[in-house]
Structures are given as C-alpha cells and as structure tokens.
Amino acid sequence: MLRNHGFYLSIFVGVVLVLGGWAGKARVFAEPTLQIYLEGGLYDTVTESWYLAPPGSSAGAPFRLWIIGNTSQGPIEEVRLSMAYSAVYRANGVDLAVTITPTTTGGLFGFTDPSTPPPPTFLQYGAEGTRPALGDGSPLPAHGIYGEGVVWQEWLLGDFTLSDSPIGDFINSVPPPGPKTGQINVYEVTITFSDGSSAHGVNVHFDAYNHVEAKNHVRYRFAPFSHDADGDVTVVPEPGSLVALASFLGGSLVFGTGTFFRRRKKG
C-alpha cells in the first residue's frame, strides 16, 4: 500500500467563502464572512505561525477546529467543509477515516458559544483531479491545492444563521471578543486510516465555503488570504507529544512540512 508512515500529520485549514459576480462591489469588513481557527495556539510574528500543544500521543488524537461565521450581512447558506489530501492515501480499499464531533468553545478566550452545532453530514468522496462544487455549481478554486494527485472528502455543516456568539478578526492573534456577533461552530476532528492504522505522515487541507444571500441576489467573493490558516499537526512516538503548527499567510495560502501542499509565500 502506498503510505508514508512518517512522524507528522500535517493539516492546512483554509477558508474560501466564494461570493461570485459581486466581488468588486462587496464591502470589506474587519471580520471576514468565514474564518477557520485551529484552537489553542500562540502566534509567532517571525514565523507567522500558531504553535499548539494539546494532549495526546498518537495520530488519532483529536484537534479542534472553529468555523466562525459573520452573519451580520445575512445567513451563510449550506456551509461546507472539504478535506483534500494526496491520492496515495486512498489505495487498496483503504482511505482516511475522519471523525468530526460537534462541541462548543467552552467560553475559551471569552468567546461564549451557547449552541452546539448538529453533526456534519458526510456528502461525498471526491475523485482524483476533481474539485468540490460551490453553491452556484462552479468548482472551488484550486488555489494550489486541488488537481492531479489530490482526492478529497466533503461534509455539509448547514446554514449559519445565528448571532449568539461574539466574533473577532483572527489574524495575528486571538482577538478579544468584539461587539459584533455571529455563529461559531466548533468540532473535534480525529483522523486515522480506515483500517485502524495510524495516520502518521499524512498531510490534509481543510476549506470552508459556500455563499451568502443578500436581498434577491447570491453574492460571491473570496475571503482575504490573511484569514487563512496553515497548520502542521506533528505526532512523535513519545507519549503526550502532539504538536500543532498553524500559520496565517498574508497574500498566499499554503506552507507544509511534507511534500504535499507546498507553496511559496509571496513576498
């Protein structure tokens, strides 16, 4: 079987809210319509990285993702989450097995979150070389991730309609809860192989996306690149040594420690 059982599980968490032909007319808000945050990090301004050390000693240890929706401009409909990864990890009847468990912020950093989201609905396994579809049927932009040698999985998170949580702009540091409110969905994510073996050496990439309706129009645009997050979750074979690294990249999307999902940062 084509697998690389190395010493790390690398994760990229990105956000793509695509709001189509209205891109040039959309106002720029301090809080993007969608953001993803990899919980628990300290931001390093030199490396532009979030470092995280949650408990756990194997590649099956969960990490926590926040999907943050700014609903001030209306509901964010049919938000989806995709996970892209190298096709070598889908072989001989074995694939990546992903468990996504809804939870809440627990009031971390003052971000209260009174509503637990429903479990995501698994939608599909994406074939090699394809891309997930957006709300208008167009493909999710490849942004240096999707294409030859890449497969993916996709889940439906549902509509973001609530305004029961304070939100902020998660760039450079975890912000204090602001006056603006929206919806925060938090998930504990565990990744192994479907045969139960360790996912050491696997690089994965998450995107959140879909559309917002405003009046009688569906508007599409890209969230600013500075609100994407690049994360490397490293699992070494000693107990209690799960280390996660997440980097916010201004103007570019991906850095990874493996051979998959490497991109230059634009200077």
PAPABA-948899 format. One line per 3 residues: number of its first residue (from 1); for each residue x, y, z of C-alpha. Coordinates in steps of 0.2 Angstrom, whole numbers, plus 5000, padded with zeros to 4 digits. Last residue first. Example, Ala and Ser with C-alpha at 12.3 -4.5 7.8 and 13.67 -1.06 7.14 Angstrom:
! PAPABA-948899
2	5068/4995/5036 ~ 5062/4978/5039
//
This chain:
! PAPABA-948899
267	5034/5192/4997 ~ 5023/5179/4991 ~ 5024/5164/5001
264	5029/5149/4990 ~ 5018/5134/4991 ~ 5020/5116/4997
261	5003/5107/4999 ~ 5011/5089/4998 ~ 5030/5086/5000
258	5028/5087/5019 ~ 5031/5102/5031 ~ 5018/5112/5023
255	5015/5130/5018 ~ 5000/5136/5009 ~ 4989/5150/5005
252	4997/5167/5000 ~ 4993/5185/5001 ~ 4995/5186/5020
249	4998/5169/5027 ~ 4992/5164/5045 ~ 5002/5149/5050
246	4996/5134/5061 ~ 5008/5122/5070 ~ 5001/5108/5080
243	5012/5097/5092 ~ 5006/5080/5099 ~ 5019/5074/5112
240	5010/5067/5127 ~ 5018/5050/5125 ~ 5033/5048/5113
237	5031/5042/5095 ~ 5030/5060/5088 ~ 5014/5067/5081
234	5015/5083/5072 ~ 5000/5093/5067 ~ 5005/5106/5054
231	4993/5120/5052 ~ 4991/5134/5038 ~ 4977/5146/5042
228	4968/5158/5031 ~ 4962/5175/5036 ~ 4977/5184/5028
225	4970/5177/5011 ~ 4955/5188/5012 ~ 4938/5179/5010
222	4935/5177/4991 ~ 4919/5184/4984 ~ 4901/5178/4979
219	4884/5186/4981 ~ 4868/5177/4979 ~ 4855/5190/4974
216	4837/5194/4979 ~ 4841/5203/4995 ~ 4858/5196/5001
213	4861/5178/5000 ~ 4878/5172/5006 ~ 4888/5158/4999
210	4898/5142/5000 ~ 4915/5138/5009 ~ 4926/5130/5022
207	4942/5123/5016 ~ 4953/5110/5025 ~ 4970/5103/5019
204	4977/5086/5024 ~ 4995/5080/5025 ~ 4998/5062/5031
201	5014/5056/5039 ~ 5007/5047/5054 ~ 4989/5042/5051
198	4990/5027/5062 ~ 4981/5011/5057 ~ 4963/5007/5060
195	4959/5000/5043 ~ 4950/5016/5039 ~ 4966/5026/5041
192	4966/5038/5056 ~ 4960/5056/5058 ~ 4951/5064/5073
189	4942/5081/5072 ~ 4934/5090/5087 ~ 4922/5102/5080
186	4917/5120/5085 ~ 4904/5130/5076 ~ 4904/5149/5079
183	4889/5159/5074 ~ 4889/5178/5073 ~ 4891/5194/5084
180	4899/5210/5083 ~ 4904/5219/5099 ~ 4921/5211/5099
177	4928/5196/5109 ~ 4946/5199/5112 ~ 4956/5194/5097
174	4967/5178/5095 ~ 4982/5184/5087 ~ 4990/5189/5070
171	4973/5187/5061 ~ 4958/5180/5070 ~ 4946/5195/5067
168	4933/5194/5080 ~ 4916/5186/5085 ~ 4904/5187/5099
165	4892/5172/5099 ~ 4873/5171/5098 ~ 4871/5178/5081
162	4864/5163/5072 ~ 4860/5159/5054 ~ 4875/5148/5048
159	4867/5136/5037 ~ 4872/5118/5037 ~ 4889/5109/5040
156	4889/5099/5025 ~ 4904/5087/5023 ~ 4916/5084/5009
153	4931/5072/5006 ~ 4945/5075/4994 ~ 4957/5067/4982
150	4974/5075/4975 ~ 4986/5068/4963 ~ 4982/5080/4949
147	4972/5095/4955 ~ 4967/5103/4971 ~ 4979/5113/4982
144	4987/5127/4973 ~ 4972/5139/4975 ~ 4961/5126/4965
141	4946/5137/4966 ~ 4930/5128/4972 ~ 4921/5122/4956
138	4906/5131/4949 ~ 4889/5124/4954 ~ 4882/5140/4961
135	4883/5135/4979 ~ 4901/5129/4976 ~ 4907/5112/4969
132	4921/5102/4976 ~ 4936/5099/4965 ~ 4941/5085/4954
129	4959/5078/4950 ~ 4957/5062/4960 ~ 4939/5058/4964
126	4930/5067/4978 ~ 4922/5056/4992 ~ 4905/5063/4996
123	4892/5071/5007 ~ 4895/5067/5025 ~ 4883/5077/5036
120	4890/5087/5050 ~ 4884/5083/5067 ~ 4872/5097/5073
117	4881/5113/5080 ~ 4881/5115/5099 ~ 4873/5132/5104
114	4878/5143/5119 ~ 4895/5149/5112 ~ 4904/5162/5123
111	4920/5168/5116 ~ 4928/5174/5132 ~ 4946/5167/5127
108	4938/5150/5128 ~ 4920/5150/5133 ~ 4918/5131/5131
105	4920/5135/5113 ~ 4907/5122/5109 ~ 4906/5103/5103
102	4902/5094/5087 ~ 4912/5078/5083 ~ 4920/5076/5067
99	4928/5058/5064 ~ 4938/5056/5049 ~ 4944/5039/5041
96	4957/5041/5028 ~ 4956/5028/5014 ~ 4959/5009/5012
93	4952/4999/4998 ~ 4969/4996/4990 ~ 4973/5014/4989
90	4967/5031/4995 ~ 4982/5038/5004 ~ 4992/5039/4988
87	4978/5051/4982 ~ 4986/5065/4992 ~ 4974/5075/5003
84	4960/5087/5002 ~ 4947/5090/5016 ~ 4931/5099/5012
81	4919/5108/5024 ~ 4903/5115/5018 ~ 4892/5130/5023
78	4874/5127/5016 ~ 4869/5146/5017 ~ 4878/5160/5026
75	4863/5169/5033 ~ 4863/5188/5032 ~ 4875/5203/5032
72	4879/5202/5051 ~ 4881/5183/5049 ~ 4900/5183/5052
69	4903/5164/5053 ~ 4917/5156/5063 ~ 4922/5138/5059
66	4932/5133/5074 ~ 4943/5117/5073 ~ 4949/5107/5087
63	4962/5093/5086 ~ 4959/5075/5091 ~ 4972/5062/5095
60	4972/5048/5082 ~ 4989/5052/5076 ~ 4995/5046/5093
57	5001/5053/5110 ~ 4988/5066/5115 ~ 4987/5082/5125
54	4986/5099/5115 ~ 5002/5108/5110 ~ 4999/5122/5098
51	5010/5134/5089 ~ 5002/5147/5078 ~ 5014/5153/5064
48	5019/5169/5056 ~ 5037/5163/5058 ~ 5043/5180/5065
45	5026/5185/5072 ~ 5024/5169/5082 ~ 5006/5167/5087
42	5002/5156/5102 ~ 4989/5142/5098 ~ 4975/5134/5107
39	4962/5131/5093 ~ 4965/5130/5075 ~ 4954/5144/5068
36	4944/5144/5052 ~ 4936/5160/5046 ~ 4920/5164/5036
33	4912/5181/5032 ~ 4928/5190/5036 ~ 4928/5201/5052
30	4935/5218/5048 ~ 4923/5221/5034 ~ 4927/5225/5016
27	4912/5230/5006 ~ 4907/5220/4991 ~ 4906/5228/4974
24	4921/5221/4966 ~ 4916/5203/4971 ~ 4898/5204/4966
21	4900/5191/4952 ~ 4903/5177/4964 ~ 4903/5176/4983
18	4915/5162/4987 ~ 4919/5160/5005 ~ 4936/5151/5005
15	4943/5147/5021 ~ 4959/5137/5025 ~ 4964/5124/5037
12	4980/5115/5032 ~ 4985/5100/5042 ~ 5001/5090/5043
9	5001/5073/5052 ~ 5019/5070/5057 ~ 5032/5057/5061
6	5032/5047/5045 ~ 5021/5032/5040 ~ 5021/5036/5021
3	5008/5026/5013 ~ 5006/5017/4996 ~ 5000/5000/5000
//
